[in-house]
Amino acid sequence: MRMVTADEFNLAREVEYGSAEQNETVRRVVEAVRTQGDDALLRYTAEFDKVQLTTETLRVTDDEIQAAYDRVEPDFLEAIRAAAANIRSFHEKQKRGSWMDLQPDGTMLGQILRPLRRVGVYVPGGKAAYPSSVLMNVIPAQVAGVPEIVMATPPATGGREGIDPYILVAAAEAGVREMYRIGGAQAVAALAYGTATIAPVDKICGPGNIYVALAKRAVFGAVDIDSIAGPSEIAVLADDSAEPAYVAADLLSQAEHDEMASAILITPSAALAEAVAAEVERQLASLPREPIARASIERYGAIVRVASLEEGVALVNRLAPEHLEIMTAAPTELLGSIENAGAIFLGPYSSEPVGDYFAGPNHILPTNGTARFSSPVNVDDYMKKSSLIQYSKEALLRDGAHIMALARHEGLEGHARAIELRLEAERGN
Amino acid sequence: MRMVTADEFNLAREVEYGSAEQNETVRRVVEAVRTQGDDALLRYTAEFDKVQLTTETLRVTDDEIQAAYDRVEPDFLEAIRAAAANIRSFHEKQKRGSWMDLQPDGTMLGQILRPLRRVGVYVPGGKAAYPSSVLMNVIPAQVAGVPEIVMATPPATGGREGIDPYILVAAAEAGVREMYRIGGAQAVAALAYGTATIAPVDKICGPGNIYVALAKRAVFGAVDIDSIAGPSEIAVLADDSAEPAYVAADLLSQAEHDEMASAILITPSAALAEAVAAEVERQLASLPREPIARASIERYGAIVRVASLEEGVALVNRLAPEHLEIMTAAPTELLGSIENAGAIFLGPYSSEPVGDYFAGPNHILPTNGTARFSSPVNVDDYMKKSSLIQYSKEALLRDGAHIMALARHEGLEGHARAIELRLEAERGN
């Protein structure tokens, strides 16, 4: 791995926005599904997915879900159930209720929190079909109380027959009962605008290829969408106390994701830097996804030598990494100074895969520096707020003059009159 | 006002996305400021705002802020201070802290909440410069604990000299100390990317013209942005108990905003419908902004006759109005069935301007049906979350097999090995 100083280090990765042709395809598909509904949805499914469906076969049947359970291994089922329980437990702690503030004059102010009514979770086909991501997208919505959670996933990919049974089982375990075998931009459009067969949703979340990402962007406004994930990264902040093999393995677990992934060690220790570099080479050699991991390490990996842990923290805050591992003698002492990171893993046993799969916090995290201003997927993402104002007559009589002064200053006489009318009528009463 | 049934009623308004020429102008300006910094910022300020500034005069001085205080009327200052206190008090109740969950095996999971570090508030010039909106954008950020809140507003508009003193006073009262006389796409780009004079921010919020809206869209990703406001609307759900003059005045206070605004009465009462229609005509006649309000009422206003309050509630939920007033005999009885509304005003004294200016809840609300999935501006908008995972050795030894099973199922051997390595090393210890 290349070794650089903090000043030399610059993580710049390009984010893909799609070609003009891809944008045009998506525009055409979305518009067709919006205006022609099921006809267009079935037509594009035949064209892009090479599967001829009817409105009767769009939805996955309960029998198919049951059959999927028969096909997955018991250890997978046990693991996914244990993970789901942990994810549910963590997200339950995020949940907030409505509140109100009652004032002595009879005024009531408040904030009402409600779940979204209907959410669509997109699950990509092929090798990108991760059961863990199904849990991470669905469970927070379920904990929020969303009554209708629907899944869309391509009918078949990569020459395989039907939908991956592991995906069906993960979705069922997370609580999804309504699943459609649709994919791509046509699926996103069907979820956003609805068809005769599929009712429209209020929010679409979940990862997908460039067509899915562009389609989500296109329907945003008609529905909410989640953030569109950029390339993924890990920063490990470590000192002499860290075990080089652990650090190297964690860096590689990020690098094996894809060639755009970035794995960075930040350390004041020359000895650790050398040892991790050697371990990365050693472990790379036997990794099944070695070509991907090597490309990632070569292009976007680095060992950054810093003068001190303080300088390391400053670099972390500048990077705002998706994942941050702190493997130092006293990791909690640095926690207060970490301003920007999606998920923070403390100590030698908190390897990133613990969070990716199992501990409970969400693995869908802000990527590519956006942890400066955004957050892991959480229950709030599936809720909406309404303000509540019940002003009392006493309060209106008391505050009316201030309200009119502000309205008139802004040239909004109609606003002032809505108050004045009441003051005149109610003062006598 | 036109009278329709719920089935006949359809509120369709077009949202402006800008012409190709406007998009190209914004692209050029943003790119120039990003790459040339202050030089481009000053050049475009001279070109678009017709004001020649230097890097020394970009920032508003303390003396100018003091001078603004000397120019505003005492009743304005008193009203803005009272409003600010109410807004601060309401938003303080929204604030949440970090939490952690300590497990008996030594594992610690948690969610860390932090304010964004630096936020830019855009305030448009000219007639759209509303001191109340300055409070509504700034105070939630201040309550969130954002240490640096900067304001950008055009140096002069509509032939006026300098920045509106009411805006300066509102910003100062809300706690802003750093203000720049910059506007348009060049201001948005300067805030997003920073220049030698202006440090970059993490989020840009506040309304603006089409150039500002397009520039915010363009810089999104490099920074966060707030939602881009669409046309505004009010729905009043009322029965025979409502006072027609109040209903009409509240509808008009929305209609006077702009011609795209929509004001809708939903009622099962024929008598109220007739009386409100007559009152709207009567009150319109003497309204200073009568042409705007009349155009709004004619194009997007309606009185919708429903069979019952229940049907009315269903229509409200379909519309998802920005503002909802409920003026019925027992308004709180309907509250539980209202799913979608930005702000809900209950009873005869809760006229919309009470919320627009004074009560405390935010007046920046989801418009154009987006209350289905989005929320009033609130403290959460200026905070970010990080997940915290400190797994214990005991927990890793217990859960390691599950984690490896899930990783290997997903074909991510590197993930599995990061765990396996630790299990092998730690089991012996």
Interface residues (C-beta under 8 A of the other chain):
Chain A: V15 D75 F76 E78 A79 I80 A82 A83 F90 K93 Q94 R96 W99 D101 T107 M108 L109 Q111 I112 R114 L116 R117 K127 Y130 P131 S132 Y166 D202 K203 G221 V223 D224 E243 A245 Y246 A249 D250 L252 S253 A255 E256 H257 Q283 L287 P288 R289 A293 P331 T332 L335 I338 E339 N340 A341 G342 A343 I344 F345 L346 G347 P348 Y349 S350 S351 E352 P353 V354 G355 D356 Y357 F358 A359 G360 P361 N362 L365 P366 T370 A371 R372 F373 S374 S375 P376 N378 D380 K384 K385 S386 S387 L388 I389 Q390 Y391 S392 K393 A395 L396 D399 A401 H402 I403 A405 L406 A407 H409 E410 G411 L412 E413 G414 H415 A416 R417 A418 I419 L421 R422 A425 E426
Chain B: V15 D75 F76 E78 A79 I80 A82 A83 F90 K93 Q94 R96 W99 D101 T107 M108 L109 Q111 I112 R114 L116 R117 K127 Y130 P131 S132 Y166 D202 K203 G221 V223 D224 E243 A245 Y246 A249 D250 L252 S253 A255 E256 H257 Q283 L287 P288 R289 A293 P331 T332 L335 I338 E339 N340 A341 G342 A343 I344 F345 L346 G347 P348 Y349 S350 S351 E352 P353 V354 G355 D356 Y357 F358 A359 G360 P361 N362 L365 P366 T370 A371 R372 F373 S374 S375 P376 N378 D380 K384 K385 S386 S387 L388 I389 Q390 Y391 S392 K393 A395 L396 D399 A401 H402 I403 A405 L406 A407 H409 E410 G411 L412 E413 G414 H415 A416 R417 A418 I419 L421 R422 A425 E426
